[in-house]
Amino acid sequence: MDERIERIEQLGIEAYDDIVRVWGNAGLTWRPTGRDSEERLTQEMARDDAAYFGAFVNERLVGVALATYDGRKGWINRVAVEPDYRRTGLARKLLDACELFLKRRGALVIACLIEEWNFPSMDLFVSCGYVFHKDIHYFSKRESPEA
């Protein structure tokens, strides 16, 4: 009998080491001296238009997602679930938490950016009703490679 106890909750900076562990275990790259530093995450978490959500199984953080609202559009980023917990519905629950957070802030459009190699993430978002827009190209200007 599976005795898993699952929950999704908003994370605080005290979860930083666990967030980084999940990103690493899930194969996400991260920028520890840039936008993913503990200092930057502390700043993000203090804002009311951004939230990190965590998926827990038996009190262990095994999934993470970030929701941000820019005043016009909601964004979901950094969705990561450890390999042993994939295909269990946790990523979908993380998306649900992000969407609820963003809708409560007024987002009428919720979007995400997915790297072209990440087919599992693409499949997840499509299965949750997101539409792929092949006519949109992403451009960025960065202060540094870690930004």
Phi and psi restraints in degrees (value plus and minus 20) as a CYANA .aco file:
   2 ASP   PHI     -97.1   -57.1
   2 ASP   PSI     100.2   140.2
   3 GLU   PHI    -123.0   -83.0
   3 GLU   PSI       2.5    42.5
   4 ARG   PHI     -85.4   -45.4
   4 ARG   PSI     115.7   155.7
   5 ILE   PHI    -134.5   -94.5
   5 ILE   PSI      96.4   136.4
   6 GLU   PHI    -128.5   -88.5
   6 GLU   PSI     127.1   167.1
   7 ARG   PHI    -176.1  -136.1
   7 ARG   PSI     132.7   172.7
   8 ILE   PHI    -137.3   -97.3
   8 ILE   PSI     112.2   152.2
   9 GLU   PHI    -168.8  -128.8
   9 GLU   PSI     138.1   178.1
  10 GLN   PHI     -93.4   -53.4
  10 GLN   PSI     118.1   158.1
  11 LEU   PHI    -119.7   -79.7
  11 LEU   PSI     130.8   170.8
  12 GLY   PHI    -129.8   -89.8
  12 GLY   PSI     156.5   196.5
  13 ILE   PHI     -85.7   -45.7
  13 ILE   PSI     -39.7     0.3
  14 GLU   PHI     -82.5   -42.5
  14 GLU   PSI     -36.2     3.8
  15 ALA   PHI    -111.6   -71.6
  15 ALA   PSI     -13.5    26.5
  16 TYR   PHI     -72.6   -32.6
  16 TYR   PSI     -71.3   -31.3
  17 ASP   PHI     -80.5   -40.5
  17 ASP   PSI     -57.3   -17.3
  18 ASP   PHI     -90.9   -50.9
  18 ASP   PSI     -57.0   -17.0
  19 ILE   PHI     -80.0   -40.0
  19 ILE   PSI     -68.3   -28.3
  20 VAL   PHI     -82.3   -42.3
  20 VAL   PSI     -59.0   -19.0
  21 ARG   PHI     -82.0   -42.0
  21 ARG   PSI     -64.4   -24.4
  22 VAL   PHI     -82.6   -42.6
  22 VAL   PSI     -66.5   -26.5
  23 TRP   PHI     -75.7   -35.7
  23 TRP   PSI     -65.8   -25.8
  24 GLY   PHI     -84.4   -44.4
  24 GLY   PSI     -67.3   -27.3
  25 ASN   PHI     -84.1   -44.1
  25 ASN   PSI     -50.1   -10.1
  26 ALA   PHI    -104.9   -64.9
  26 ALA   PSI     -27.2    12.8
  27 GLY   PHI      68.2   108.2
  27 GLY   PSI      -9.8    30.2
  28 LEU   PHI     -99.5   -59.5
  28 LEU   PSI     118.0   158.0
  29 THR   PHI     -97.7   -57.7
  29 THR   PSI     134.3   174.3
  30 TRP   PHI    -167.1  -127.1
  30 TRP   PSI     140.2   180.2
  31 ARG   PHI    -135.6   -95.6
  31 ARG   PSI      67.7   107.7
  32 PRO   PHI     -86.4   -46.4
  32 PRO   PSI     -41.3    -1.3
  33 THR   PHI    -125.1   -85.1
  33 THR   PSI     -13.0    27.0
  34 GLY   PHI    -145.7  -105.7
  34 GLY   PSI    -146.1  -106.1
  35 ARG   PHI     -87.5   -47.5
  35 ARG   PSI     -34.1     5.9
  36 ASP   PHI    -124.4   -84.4
  36 ASP   PSI      -6.7    33.3
  37 SER   PHI     -89.1   -49.1
  37 SER   PSI     139.2   179.2
  38 GLU   PHI     -80.3   -40.3
  38 GLU   PSI     -57.4   -17.4
  39 GLU   PHI     -82.2   -42.2
  39 GLU   PSI     -66.2   -26.2
  40 ARG   PHI     -86.4   -46.4
  40 ARG   PSI     -62.5   -22.5
  41 LEU   PHI     -84.0   -44.0
  41 LEU   PSI     -56.0   -16.0
  42 THR   PHI     -79.7   -39.7
  42 THR   PSI     -64.0   -24.0
  43 GLN   PHI     -83.8   -43.8
  43 GLN   PSI     -65.2   -25.2
  44 GLU   PHI     -81.4   -41.4
  44 GLU   PSI     -65.2   -25.2
  45 MET   PHI     -86.8   -46.8
  45 MET   PSI     -41.3    -1.3
  46 ALA   PHI     -99.6   -59.6
  46 ALA   PSI     -34.2     5.8
  47 ARG   PHI    -103.3   -63.3
  47 ARG   PSI     129.6   169.6
  48 ASP   PHI    -108.6   -68.6
  48 ASP   PSI     -20.6    19.4
  49 ASP   PHI    -127.8   -87.8
  49 ASP   PSI      -5.2    34.8
  50 ALA   PHI    -162.5  -122.5
  50 ALA   PSI     125.5   165.5
  51 ALA   PHI    -174.3  -134.3
  51 ALA   PSI     115.9   155.9
  52 TYR   PHI    -117.1   -77.1
  52 TYR   PSI     111.4   151.4
  53 PHE   PHI    -133.3   -93.3
  53 PHE   PSI     124.3   164.3
  54 GLY   PHI    -141.7  -101.7
  54 GLY   PSI     123.6   163.6
  55 ALA   PHI    -124.3   -84.3
  55 ALA   PSI     105.4   145.4
  56 PHE   PHI    -133.9   -93.9
  56 PHE   PSI     121.1   161.1
  57 VAL   PHI    -148.5  -108.5
  57 VAL   PSI     101.7   141.7
  58 ASN   PHI      29.5    69.5
  58 ASN   PSI      27.2    67.2
  59 GLU   PHI      50.8    90.8
  59 GLU   PSI     -14.7    25.3
  60 ARG   PHI    -125.6   -85.6
  60 ARG   PSI     109.9   149.9
  61 LEU   PHI     -90.9   -50.9
  61 LEU   PSI     101.8   141.8
  62 VAL   PHI    -147.4  -107.4
  62 VAL   PSI     -22.4    17.6
  63 GLY   PHI    -173.5  -133.5
  63 GLY   PSI     130.9   170.9
  64 VAL   PHI    -163.9  -123.9
  64 VAL   PSI     128.2   168.2
  65 ALA   PHI    -171.7  -131.7
  65 ALA   PSI     129.1   169.1
  66 LEU   PHI    -135.7   -95.7
  66 LEU   PSI     112.5   152.5
  67 ALA   PHI    -137.4   -97.4
  67 ALA   PSI     112.6   152.6
  68 THR   PHI    -155.5  -115.5
  68 THR   PSI     127.5   167.5
  69 TYR   PHI    -142.6  -102.6
  69 TYR   PSI     105.3   145.3
  70 ASP   PHI    -118.8   -78.8
  70 ASP   PSI      -9.5    30.5
  71 GLY   PHI      73.3   113.3
  71 GLY   PSI     -34.1     5.9
  72 ARG   PHI    -147.8  -107.8
  72 ARG   PSI     -60.2   -20.2
  73 LYS   PHI    -159.2  -119.2
  73 LYS   PSI     126.0   166.0
  74 GLY   PHI    -113.5   -73.5
  74 GLY   PSI     125.3   165.3
  75 TRP   PHI    -147.5  -107.5
  75 TRP   PSI     119.5   159.5
  76 ILE   PHI    -135.3   -95.3
  76 ILE   PSI     107.9   147.9
  77 ASN   PHI    -156.4  -116.4
  77 ASN   PSI     145.6   185.6
  78 ARG   PHI      35.7    75.7
  78 ARG   PSI      17.2    57.2
  79 VAL   PHI     -92.9   -52.9
  79 VAL   PSI     102.6   142.6
  80 ALA   PHI    -166.0  -126.0
  80 ALA   PSI     113.1   153.1
  81 VAL   PHI    -151.5  -111.5
  81 VAL   PSI     113.7   153.7
  82 GLU   PHI     -80.1   -40.1
  82 GLU   PSI     125.1   165.1
  83 PRO   PHI     -72.0   -32.0
  83 PRO   PSI     -59.8   -19.8
  84 ASP   PHI     -87.7   -47.7
  84 ASP   PSI     -32.6     7.4
  85 TYR   PHI    -136.3   -96.3
  85 TYR   PSI     -10.9    29.1
  86 ARG   PHI     -94.4   -54.4
  86 ARG   PSI     135.0   175.0
  87 ARG   PHI      42.8    82.8
  87 ARG   PSI       9.8    49.8
  88 THR   PHI    -133.2   -93.2
  88 THR   PSI     -21.9    18.1
  89 GLY   PHI      74.8   114.8
  89 GLY   PSI     -23.4    16.6
  90 LEU   PHI     -87.8   -47.8
  90 LEU   PSI     -59.8   -19.8
  91 ALA   PHI     -82.1   -42.1
  91 ALA   PSI     -61.6   -21.6
  92 ARG   PHI     -82.6   -42.6
  92 ARG   PSI     -60.1   -20.1
  93 LYS   PHI     -85.7   -45.7
  93 LYS   PSI     -56.6   -16.6
  94 LEU   PHI     -83.6   -43.6
  94 LEU   PSI     -63.6   -23.6
  95 LEU   PHI     -81.3   -41.3
  95 LEU   PSI     -62.0   -22.0
  96 ASP   PHI     -79.2   -39.2
  96 ASP   PSI     -63.1   -23.1
  97 ALA   PHI     -84.9   -44.9
  97 ALA   PSI     -62.2   -22.2
  98 CYS   PHI     -82.6   -42.6
  98 CYS   PSI     -65.8   -25.8
  99 GLU   PHI     -82.0   -42.0
  99 GLU   PSI     -63.6   -23.6
 100 LEU   PHI     -81.4   -41.4
 100 LEU   PSI     -65.6   -25.6
 101 PHE   PHI     -76.3   -36.3
 101 PHE   PSI     -67.5   -27.5
 102 LEU   PHI     -89.6   -49.6
 102 LEU   PSI     -61.4   -21.4
 103 LYS   PHI     -83.9   -43.9
 103 LYS   PSI     -56.1   -16.1
 104 ARG   PHI     -86.5   -46.5
 104 ARG   PSI     -40.6    -0.6
 105 ARG   PHI    -113.3   -73.3
 105 ARG   PSI     -25.2    14.8
 106 GLY   PHI      87.7   127.7
 106 GLY   PSI     -13.4    26.6
 107 ALA   PHI     -87.3   -47.3
 107 ALA   PSI     104.0   144.0
 108 LEU   PHI    -117.0   -77.0
 108 LEU   PSI     -40.7    -0.7
 109 VAL   PHI    -144.7  -104.7
 109 VAL   PSI     111.3   151.3
 110 ILE   PHI    -141.5  -101.5
 110 ILE   PSI     110.6   150.6
 111 ALA   PHI    -154.2  -114.2
 111 ALA   PSI     148.5   188.5
 112 CYS   PHI    -168.9  -128.9
 112 CYS   PSI     140.3   180.3
 113 LEU   PHI    -137.1   -97.1
 113 LEU   PSI     110.7   150.7
 114 ILE   PHI    -148.8  -108.8
 114 ILE   PSI     111.6   151.6
 115 GLU   PHI     -84.9   -44.9
 115 GLU   PSI     126.7   166.7
 116 GLU   PHI     -83.8   -43.8
 116 GLU   PSI     -39.1     0.9
 117 TRP   PHI    -105.8   -65.8
 117 TRP   PSI     -33.7     6.3
 118 ASN   PHI    -109.6   -69.6
 118 ASN   PSI      50.0    90.0
 119 PHE   PHI     -82.7   -42.7
 119 PHE   PSI     -57.0   -17.0
 120 PRO   PHI     -79.6   -39.6
 120 PRO   PSI     -59.6   -19.6
 121 SER   PHI     -87.1   -47.1
 121 SER   PSI     -60.8   -20.8
 122 MET   PHI     -80.0   -40.0
 122 MET   PSI     -65.2   -25.2
 123 ASP   PHI     -80.7   -40.7
 123 ASP   PSI     -61.9   -21.9
 124 LEU   PHI     -79.8   -39.8
 124 LEU   PSI     -71.6   -31.6
 125 PHE   PHI     -85.2   -45.2
 125 PHE   PSI     -59.9   -19.9
 126 VAL   PHI     -82.1   -42.1
 126 VAL   PSI     -62.3   -22.3
 127 SER   PHI     -86.2   -46.2
 127 SER   PSI     -38.5     1.5
 128 CYS   PHI    -118.2   -78.2
 128 CYS   PSI      -8.7    31.3
 129 GLY   PHI      75.4   115.4
 129 GLY   PSI     -13.4    26.6
 130 TYR   PHI    -100.6   -60.6
 130 TYR   PSI     129.1   169.1
 131 VAL   PHI    -131.1   -91.1
 131 VAL   PSI     112.1   152.1
 132 PHE   PHI     -99.4   -59.4
 132 PHE   PSI     110.7   150.7
 133 HIS   PHI    -133.1   -93.1
 133 HIS   PSI      76.4   116.4
 134 LYS   PHI     -93.1   -53.1
 134 LYS   PSI     -29.5    10.5
 135 ASP   PHI    -112.8   -72.8
 135 ASP   PSI     -15.8    24.2
 136 ILE   PHI    -129.1   -89.1
 136 ILE   PSI     113.2   153.2
 137 HIS   PHI    -137.0   -97.0
 137 HIS   PSI     121.0   161.0
 138 TYR   PHI    -115.3   -75.3
 138 TYR   PSI     110.6   150.6
 139 PHE   PHI    -146.0  -106.0
 139 PHE   PSI     126.6   166.6
 140 SER   PHI    -162.9  -122.9
 140 SER   PSI     134.5   174.5
 141 LYS   PHI    -148.2  -108.2
 141 LYS   PSI     101.1   141.1
 142 ARG   PHI    -137.1   -97.1
 142 ARG   PSI     124.1   164.1
 143 GLU   PHI     -89.3   -49.3
 143 GLU   PSI     -49.9    -9.9
 144 SER   PHI    -180.3  -140.3
 144 SER   PSI     147.3   187.3
 145 PRO   PHI     -81.9   -41.9
 145 PRO   PSI     -42.5    -2.5
 146 GLU   PHI    -107.7   -67.7
 146 GLU   PSI     -29.5    10.5
